[in-house]
């Protein structure tokens, strides 16, 4: 495993790599990240992982400051997985070039984009910069944040010769989606998270049986979840996975939710 900390080292290491698989991360790695890396290793001759906590995608400075950091443990995991390259850039390295500002259009300002002003613009900007630096053949991202995957895939494949692939969300035995933010929750909150996840999964099954009842079913459970678990829900709605429109009839769809549990903002989709 080659540890790269300077752009010059990066260029020298991957200069002749034409079929690189790329897994972008913000560290605090878990089994979800491991699944992405293994998929990249299966599909591509060489794999590069970046660990970079991108300040521009946090619309809350406190959220950025509190984001879990575990670099030493992350490197042990990556070494065990036999990752070929790990790039650990500084903020100055990533943002050393002035690039055109990326803006979402009106139709894209849904779900998290509606509540986290500038978040996805920051994600798209930083990944655009990494793709320019690395020129990967493929990028592997999880479906945990499906809206992020959807926006990144459309933007990157339109502007670069790089394909973006999704990997299914990894869940534990309680149906909790693995996430770095889970580390901010205590045991009681994690138990509640599991109960909520199962209720949402059951709701998805009910909606699947009769999509015409989706709004009614969502409204009923939303009210119940708030009362039962004392959570604050930002949004809870179904959207099709083809173009993210609310038209879910006769289309594959997902149930999306964002909510606050013990002051921690959590997202999921089923």
C-alpha positions in Angstrom: 0.0 0.0 0.0 1.5 3.3 -1.1 0.6 6.3 1.1 0.5 9.5 -0.9 0.4 12.9 0.7 1.6 15.3 -2.0 0.2 15.9 -5.5 3.7 15.2 -7.0 3.7 11.8 -5.2 0.2 11.1 -6.5 1.1 12.0 -10.1 4.3 9.8 -10.0 2.5 6.8 -8.5 -0.6 6.7 -10.8 0.9 8.2 -14.0 0.7 5.0 -15.9 -2.5 3.6 -14.4 -5.2 3.6 -17.0 -7.9 1.6 -15.3 -7.9 2.8 -11.7 -10.9 2.1 -9.4 -11.5 5.0 -7.0 -13.3 5.0 -3.7 -13.7 8.5 -2.2 -14.1 8.6 1.6 -14.1 11.0 4.5 -12.5 8.4 6.7 -13.9 6.7 9.8 -14.1 3.6 7.7 -16.6 0.8 8.3 -17.9 -2.3 6.5 -19.8 -0.2 4.0 -16.5 1.3 2.8 -14.9 -2.1 2.8 -17.6 -3.4 0.5 -16.9 -0.5 -1.9 -13.2 -1.2 -1.9 -13.7 -4.9 -2.5 -16.0 -4.2 -5.5 -13.4 -1.8 -6.9 -10.7 -4.5 -6.4 -12.9 -7.0 -8.2 -13.6 -4.7 -11.2 -10.3 -2.9 -11.6 -6.6 -3.8 -11.7 -5.7 -1.2 -9.1 -7.6 0.8 -6.5 -7.1 4.2 -4.9 -8.8 5.4 -1.8 -8.9 9.1 -0.7 -9.5 10.2 2.8 -10.5 13.8 2.9 -13.0 15.5 5.1 -14.3 18.1 2.7 -15.1 21.4 4.6 -17.1 22.8 1.7 -19.9 20.2 2.0 -20.7 21.1 5.6 -23.2 23.9 5.9 -22.7 23.7 9.7 -19.1 24.4 11.0 -19.9 22.5 14.2 -20.9 19.5 12.2 -17.5 19.6 10.3 -15.6 20.0 13.6 -17.4 17.1 15.2 -17.1 14.7 12.2 -15.5 11.5 13.5 -11.8 11.2 12.7 -9.9 7.9 13.0 -6.9 8.1 10.6 -4.7 5.5 12.2 -7.5 2.9 12.4 -8.5 3.7 8.8 -5.0 3.1 7.5 -4.8 -0.3 9.3 -8.1 -1.3 7.6 -6.8 -0.2 4.2 -3.5 -2.0 4.7 -5.4 -5.2 5.6 -7.5 -4.8 2.5 -4.4 -4.5 0.4 -5.4 -1.2 -1.2 -2.9 -0.1 -3.8 -2.9 3.6 -3.2 -4.2 5.9 -0.4 -4.2 9.6 -1.0 -4.3 12.0 2.0 -4.4 15.5 0.7 -4.5 18.8 2.6 -7.3 21.3 2.0 -4.8 23.6 0.1 -3.8 20.8 -2.2 -7.4 20.0 -3.2 -8.5 23.7 -3.6 -5.3 25.1 -5.2 -7.0 25.6 -8.5 -9.9 28.1 -9.3 -12.7 26.2 -11.0 -16.1 27.3 -12.2 -18.7 27.2 -9.5 -21.1 24.3 -9.6 -24.8 25.1 -9.1 -27.8 22.8 -8.8 -30.9 23.6 -10.8 -34.3 24.1 -9.3 -35.5 20.5 -10.0 -32.4 19.1 -8.1 -33.1 21.1 -4.9 -35.1 18.3 -3.3 -34.7 16.1 -0.2 -31.3 17.0 1.4 -30.5 19.7 -1.1 -33.6 21.5 0.1 -32.4 21.5 3.7 -28.6 21.6 3.3 -27.8 24.7 1.3 -24.5 24.2 -0.6 -23.9 20.7 0.5 -24.2 18.8 -2.8 -22.5 21.7 -4.6 -19.5 21.1 -2.2 -19.6 17.3 -2.9 -19.7 17.7 -6.7 -16.9 20.3 -6.6 -14.5 18.2 -4.5 -15.2 15.0 -6.6 -14.7 17.0 -9.8 -11.3 18.1 -8.5 -10.4 14.6 -7.4 -11.4 13.1 -10.8 -9.3 15.8 -12.6 -6.3 14.8 -10.4 -6.7 11.0 -10.5 -8.5 10.3 -13.8 -10.0 7.0 -12.6 -11.8 4.6 -14.9 -14.5 3.9 -12.3 -15.8 5.4 -9.0 -17.6 3.3 -6.4 -20.2 4.9 -4.1 -22.7 3.6 -1.6 -26.5 3.9 -1.9 -26.7 5.1 1.7 -26.9 8.6 0.3 -28.7 7.8 -2.9 -29.4 11.4 -3.8 -25.6 12.1 -3.6 -24.9 9.1 -5.8 -27.5 10.2 -8.3 -26.1 13.7 -8.6 -22.5 12.6 -8.7 -23.1 10.0 -11.4 -24.9 12.5 -13.6 -22.3 15.2 -13.2 -19.1 13.1 -13.4 -20.3 11.0 -16.4 -21.3 14.1 -18.2 -18.0 16.0 -17.6 -15.4 13.2 -17.5 -14.6 9.8 -19.0 -15.3 8.1 -15.7 -18.1 5.7 -14.8 -19.8 5.9 -11.4 -21.2 2.7 -9.9 -23.4 2.2 -6.8 -23.1 -0.5 -4.1 -26.0 -1.5 -1.9 -26.2 -0.1 1.6 -24.6 -2.4 4.2 -26.8 -2.9 7.3 -26.3 -4.6 10.6 -28.5 -7.3 12.1 -30.9 -4.5 13.4 -31.3 -3.1 9.9 -29.2 0.0 10.8 -27.4 1.4 7.8 -23.7 1.6 8.6 -22.6 5.2 8.9 -19.8 7.2 10.5 -22.5 9.3 12.2 -23.7 6.3 14.1 -20.6 6.8 16.3 -22.1 9.9 17.6 -25.0 8.0 19.1 -25.2 6.2 22.5 -26.4 2.7 23.0 -30.0 3.7 23.7 -30.2 5.9 20.6 -28.7 3.1 18.4 -31.4 0.8 19.7 -34.0 3.5 18.7 -32.4 3.8 15.3 -32.8 0.1 14.7 -36.5 0.3 15.6 -37.1 3.2 13.3 -35.2 1.5 10.5 -37.5 -1.6 10.7 -40.6 0.6 10.8 -39.4 2.4 7.6 -38.6 -0.9 5.9 -42.2 -2.2 6.7 -43.6 1.0 5.4 -41.7 0.6 2.1 -43.2 -2.9 1.7 -46.8 -1.5 2.3 -46.3 1.2 -0.2 -44.9 -1.3 -2.7 -48.2 -3.2 -2.5 -50.2 -0.1 -3.3 -48.3 3.0 -4.5 -51.6 5.1 -4.6 -51.7 5.0 -0.8 -48.1 6.2 -0.4 -48.8 9.8 0.8 -51.4 8.6 3.3 -49.2 5.8 4.6 -46.2 8.1 5.0 -48.2 10.8 6.8 -49.5 8.2 9.3 -46.1 6.7 10.1 -44.4 10.1 10.2 -46.8 11.3 12.9 -46.4 8.0 14.8 -42.5 8.1 14.6 -42.4 11.7 15.9 -44.7 10.8 18.8 -43.2 7.5 19.7 -39.4 8.2 19.4 -39.4 12.0 19.9 -37.5 12.6 16.7 -37.7 15.6 14.3 -38.2 14.7 10.7 -37.0 17.0 7.9 -38.5 15.0 5.1 -40.0 11.6 4.4 -41.1 10.9 0.9 -40.9 8.4 -2.0 -39.1 9.2 -5.3 -38.4 7.0 -8.3 -34.8 6.1 -8.8 -34.7 6.9 -12.5 -35.0 10.7 -12.3 -35.8 11.3 -8.6 -39.3 12.6 -9.4 -42.2 12.0 -7.0 -43.9 9.9 -9.7 -43.5 6.4 -8.3 -46.3 4.5 -10.1 -45.0 1.6 -12.1 -41.4 2.6 -11.5 -38.7 1.5 -9.1 -38.7 3.8 -6.1 -37.1 4.4 -2.8 -38.5 5.8 0.5 -36.2 8.7 1.6 -35.9 10.1 5.1 -33.8 12.6 7.0 -34.4 13.1 10.8 -32.7 14.2 14.0 -32.2 11.6 16.7 -30.4 12.9 19.9 -29.4 16.0 17.9 -27.6 13.9 15.3 -28.9 14.3 11.7 -29.4 10.9 10.1 -30.5 10.0 6.5 -31.6 6.7 5.0 -33.5 5.2 2.1 -35.2 1.9 1.6 
